Amino acid sequence: MAHDSSALVEALARFARLLPTPYKVETALDELGMSVTKVFDLVGAGVCLLEGGVLRFVSATAAPVAALERVQELSQQGPCMEASHTGEVVTVSDLRTSADRWPSYTETALEVGVLAVAGIPMWLNEERLGAVNLYSAGPRIWSEADLDAARILASVATGYIVNANKWNQQQQVTEQLEQALESRVVIEQAKGIIANVRDITPDEAFDLIRKHARAHRTPLHTTARAVIEAGLRV
């Protein structure tokens, strides 16, 4: 069975529309799962990501798929694991003929009605993120055209995940800088209040605020805010 080329184009278009928006990693993963399921007419798809070299189940399009991904996570064996670590596509056309390869995984697959699987690596250059698993209800010969299309979708989703992570990191840095600036402003205001009350220099006022904070084991900005808002006099 060939993949649906028009559905592939539609999926890429949806990813393109997603890029300028403030999306989350989960959004890209959900889009990947839904896209490959439609493009390849699958029973479902799942994504596992590597965390410190350990495979973690993160996304599935259906309950049977989620059960398979959890088995794979627990056993650390399966097509997703192999694809994640090797960077190579892993395919099985009929799991009934390779039960010894991943025993617990294959047993669960047959129980939930999955006979064929393909693990597509999610790598960016040499950075290993994980893999997406494609699940077919019947035996399936995975053609090169199918696998090329799957690689395209996996690569696009991988780029989106890396981009989202970098954006989140930048957001954290920005928030930390904003918090540091706010803290600095509060401390400067407190210095001015103490300097005026005690008729001392701002530097001397800062020393008093700092000594009070250390003596009471409270953060400096907390003590400064108490000076401003609660009338604390050090």
C-alpha positions in Angstrom: 0.0 0.0 0.0 1.5 3.3 -1.1 1.4 6.4 1.2 -1.0 9.3 0.5 1.0 12.0 -1.2 -1.7 14.6 -0.9 -1.9 14.0 2.9 1.9 14.3 3.1 1.7 17.7 1.4 -1.1 18.8 3.7 0.9 17.7 6.8 4.0 19.7 5.6 1.7 22.7 5.1 0.4 22.4 8.6 3.9 22.2 10.0 4.7 25.4 8.0 1.8 27.2 9.5 2.9 26.1 13.0 6.4 27.5 12.8 5.6 31.2 13.3 3.4 30.5 16.3 4.4 30.1 19.9 4.0 26.3 19.8 5.0 23.7 22.5 6.9 20.5 21.9 3.8 18.6 22.6 2.1 20.3 19.7 4.8 19.2 17.3 4.7 15.7 18.6 0.9 15.5 18.3 1.1 16.9 14.8 3.7 14.3 13.8 1.6 11.4 15.2 -1.6 12.5 13.5 0.2 13.2 10.2 2.0 9.9 9.8 -1.2 8.0 10.8 -3.1 9.7 8.0 -0.3 9.7 5.4 0.4 5.9 5.8 -3.1 4.8 6.8 -2.0 3.4 10.1 -3.7 2.0 13.2 -1.6 4.6 15.0 1.8 6.1 15.8 3.9 6.8 18.9 6.9 8.8 19.8 9.6 8.0 22.3 12.3 10.5 23.2 15.7 9.8 24.8 16.4 11.3 28.2 19.9 10.6 29.4 20.2 7.7 27.0 16.9 6.2 28.4 13.9 5.9 26.1 10.8 7.7 27.4 7.3 7.3 26.0 5.9 10.8 25.3 3.1 10.6 22.7 0.6 8.2 21.1 -2.4 8.6 18.8 -4.4 5.8 20.3 -4.7 3.6 23.4 -3.3 0.4 21.8 -0.3 2.4 20.6 0.2 3.9 24.1 0.3 0.3 25.6 3.0 -0.7 23.1 5.0 2.4 23.8 4.9 1.8 27.6 6.1 -1.8 27.1 8.9 -0.5 25.0 9.8 2.1 27.7 9.8 -0.6 30.4 11.8 -3.1 28.5 14.0 -0.6 26.7 13.6 -2.9 23.7 11.8 -2.4 20.4 12.0 -0.6 17.1 11.9 2.8 18.6 14.8 2.0 20.9 16.9 0.6 18.0 16.1 3.5 15.7 16.8 6.1 18.4 20.3 4.7 19.1 21.4 3.7 15.7 19.9 6.5 13.6 18.7 3.8 11.1 15.2 3.0 10.1 14.0 -0.2 11.7 11.2 -2.1 9.9 9.3 -5.4 10.5 6.8 -6.4 7.9 5.1 -9.1 10.0 5.8 -9.4 13.7 4.6 -12.9 13.8 7.7 -14.0 12.0 10.1 -12.2 14.4 8.7 -12.9 17.8 12.2 -13.6 19.3 13.5 -10.1 18.4 11.5 -8.2 21.1 9.5 -10.8 23.0 7.4 -8.7 25.3 6.9 -5.9 22.8 5.8 -8.4 20.1 3.4 -10.2 22.4 1.7 -6.9 23.3 1.7 -5.8 19.6 -0.1 -9.0 18.6 -2.6 -8.6 21.5 -3.6 -5.1 20.4 -3.8 -5.9 16.7 -0.5 -4.6 15.3 1.4 -6.8 12.8 3.8 -4.4 11.1 6.0 -1.6 12.5 8.6 0.9 11.4 10.8 2.9 13.7 11.9 6.2 12.2 14.8 7.9 14.0 14.5 11.5 15.1 18.0 12.9 14.8 19.3 16.4 14.0 22.9 16.1 12.8 24.5 14.0 15.6 21.9 14.9 18.2 19.7 11.9 19.1 16.2 12.9 20.2 14.4 9.6 19.8 12.1 8.0 17.2 8.6 7.8 15.9 6.9 4.4 15.5 4.5 3.6 12.7 2.0 0.8 13.4 0.1 -1.1 10.8 -2.9 -3.4 11.6 -1.9 -5.9 8.9 1.4 -7.2 7.4 3.1 -4.4 5.3 6.1 -4.2 3.1 7.6 -0.8 3.9 8.7 0.7 0.5 11.5 3.1 0.1 9.0 5.7 -0.9 7.1 5.2 2.3 10.3 5.4 4.4 11.5 8.5 2.6 8.2 10.2 3.3 8.4 9.1 6.9 11.9 10.4 7.3 10.8 13.8 5.9 8.0 14.1 8.5 10.3 12.9 11.3 13.0 15.3 10.3 10.6 18.3 10.2 9.2 17.4 13.6 12.7 17.0 15.0 13.7 20.4 13.9 10.5 21.8 15.5 11.3 20.1 18.8 14.9 21.4 18.9 13.6 24.9 18.0 10.9 24.8 20.7 13.5 23.7 23.3 15.8 26.5 22.3 13.0 29.0 22.5 12.0 27.7 25.9 15.7 28.1 27.1 15.8 31.6 25.8 12.5 32.4 27.6 14.0 31.1 30.8 17.0 33.3 30.4 14.8 36.3 29.6 12.7 35.7 32.7 15.7 35.3 34.9 17.1 38.6 33.6 13.8 40.3 34.2 13.7 38.9 37.8 17.2 40.1 38.4 16.4 43.6 37.1 13.2 43.8 39.2 15.2 42.6 42.3 17.8 45.3 41.6 15.1 48.0 41.4 13.6 46.9 44.7 17.0 46.9 46.4 17.8 50.4 45.1 14.4 51.7 46.4 15.1 50.1 49.8 18.6 51.6 49.9 17.1 55.1 49.3 14.5 54.6 52.1 17.1 53.5 54.7 19.6 56.1 53.6 17.0 58.9 54.1 15.7 57.5 57.4 19.2 57.1 58.9 20.8 60.0 57.1 23.5 57.8 55.7 24.9 57.1 52.3 23.2 54.5 49.9 26.2 52.2 50.2 26.0 52.3 54.0 22.3 51.6 53.7 22.9 48.7 51.5 25.4 47.2 54.0 22.7 47.4 56.7 20.1 45.7 54.5 22.6 43.0 53.6 23.6 42.4 57.2 19.9 42.1 58.2 19.2 39.7 55.4 22.1 37.5 56.5 21.3 37.6 60.1 17.7 36.5 59.4 18.7 34.1 56.6 16.3 35.7 54.1 17.1 36.6 50.5 18.3 40.1 50.0 15.4 41.1 47.7 12.9 39.8 50.3 14.4 42.0 52.9 14.4 45.0 50.5 10.8 44.4 49.7 9.9 44.4 53.4 11.6 47.7 53.8 9.4 49.1 51.0 6.1 47.4 51.6 6.1 46.5 55.4 8.0 49.4 56.8 11.0 47.3 58.0 13.8 49.5 59.3 17.2 47.9 59.6 
